[in-house]
Amino acid sequence: MKSNIIFAAALALAPLTVTTANAQDTTAGAAEERTDAQAIQAIHEEWADLIAEKDSAAIGALYAEDAVLMAPGEATVEGAPAIEDRYRLIDTAAAYENERAVGRAIAQSRIPRDEIFVTTKLWVQDAGYDATKAAFRRSLDRLQLDYLDLYLIHQPYSDVHGSWRAMEELHETGTIRAIGVSNFQPDRVMDIVSFNRITPAVNQIETHPFHQRVEEQKFLIENGVQMQSWGPFAEGRNNLFSNVTLKGIADAHDRTVAQVVLKWLLQRNIVAIPKSVRPARIAENFASFDFDLSDEEMATIATLDTGESAFIDHRDPEAVKGIAAWKFDT
Ligand SMILES: NC(=O)c1ccc[n+]([C@@H]2O[C@H](COP(=O)([O-])OP(=O)(O)OC[C@H]3O[C@@H](n4cnc5c(N)ncnc54)[C@H](OP(=O)(O)O)[C@@H]3O)[C@@H](O)[C@H]2O)c1
């Protein structure tokens, strides 16, 4: 398999959704913006080829084990077999305190660096121009990498503009291939777009059948930002895996609820990063491509939307206060 196709499988799941035109085309940063958008567009087109070929490679992300997340610095490298299996998109974060473990897993895997797509995230305590540059360097060192594929601002708080300017510069030097945000609602995305040169390539936000964010997706598409789903299974909340509606559709296709949810995201052109630590489920989640949901089934799933987060309201002052108080060894 061509390395760039494996790479395509990493960002994955959203053929032909990134628009190259956007509101900043007249600014000095337009060239960089187009570069990002076109790169992602190319990834998506190659991904579309993979689907056409019915290649089963790569959905989702590798996460170091939950145990690793709980034991910073003492991690095993249980992630390595998953990388050697078929995972190619690795989504981690300074705040998960598992970058060292992920770095070891990558180093011990047999997959060449250019066939893996690595995302990590900047935590709020490192917001601001200088702190972001220093935090990024520490992340890169922990990951044992000399460049990063995607760097996200993890939360929409504190000096995100200072952070963004630092990230723009790191992107321009080639140390970060693409820059983006996470947990940004449309007004926060527009704030970044309006006052900076480079539009975020990605917004990683909670998206699952109970929180579908249809209007937000339209906004992101209009502004050339790729939507990426964290918590695609809502971490099992609201009894997602035994939901009668989803189960009925799954049974009709002789599939599982997890596979239906991932296919539903794929058909909405949303990148998904499902997490499982179990090999059987990792394989199950990979096998989500070779069937189609009908328009009627998509419409049925649309009725499950509650319009609310299953986890957190990022506009709740108590949530902001809580996140601001979380400190990590970043
Ligand atoms: N940017 C952010 O602020 C943010 C916030 C939260 C999460 N994330 C990232 O998004 C990733 C995914 O989200 P998430 O882990 O929160 O939630 P998720 O992927 O919706 O759910 C993960 C849960 O689903 C289970 N699961 C996975 N595949 C399954 C299957 N086929 N059948 C039944 N159960 C299955 C997993 O259990 P097992 O592992 O036991 O299989 C785990 O308990 C995370 O790893 C995290 O890194 C980002």
The ligand as an ORCA input file, in Angstrom:
! r2SCAN-3c Opt
* xyz 0 1
  N     -10.820     16.805     22.278
  C     -11.427     16.465     23.405
  O     -11.735     17.330     24.245
  C     -11.755     15.030     23.682
  C     -12.643     14.701     24.716
  C     -12.931     13.350     24.955
  C     -12.321     12.381     24.184
  N     -11.466     12.742     23.202
  C     -10.798     11.721     22.428
  O     -11.730     11.014     21.607
  C     -11.463      9.641     21.708
  C     -12.705      8.842     21.542
  O     -13.646      9.308     22.414
  P     -14.015      8.583     23.797
  O     -13.029      7.546     24.152
  O     -14.266      9.653     24.750
  O     -15.372      7.900     23.492
  P     -15.924      6.800     22.454
  O     -14.935      6.444     21.395
  O     -17.264      7.302     22.097
  O     -16.180      5.570     23.406
  C     -15.174      4.759     23.888
  C     -15.871      3.654     24.675
  O     -16.589      2.806     23.761
  C     -16.160      1.474     23.946
  N     -16.150      0.846     22.618
  C     -15.314      1.112     21.589
  N     -15.626      0.374     20.515
  C     -16.684     -0.410     20.880
  C     -17.443     -1.383     20.219
  N     -17.203     -1.715     18.948
  N     -18.439     -1.983     20.905
  C     -18.712     -1.645     22.196
  N     -18.010     -0.726     22.879
  C     -17.003     -0.107     22.222
  C     -14.806      1.546     24.570
  O     -14.592      0.454     25.419
  P     -13.273     -0.471     25.288
  O     -12.103      0.431     25.180
  O     -13.308     -1.266     26.550
  O     -13.490     -1.296     24.056
  C     -14.910      2.811     25.421
  O     -15.503      2.516     26.671
  C     -10.810      9.422     23.072
  O      -9.902      8.381     23.034
  C     -10.179     10.746     23.401
  O      -8.795     10.736     23.201
  C     -11.175     14.040     22.934
*
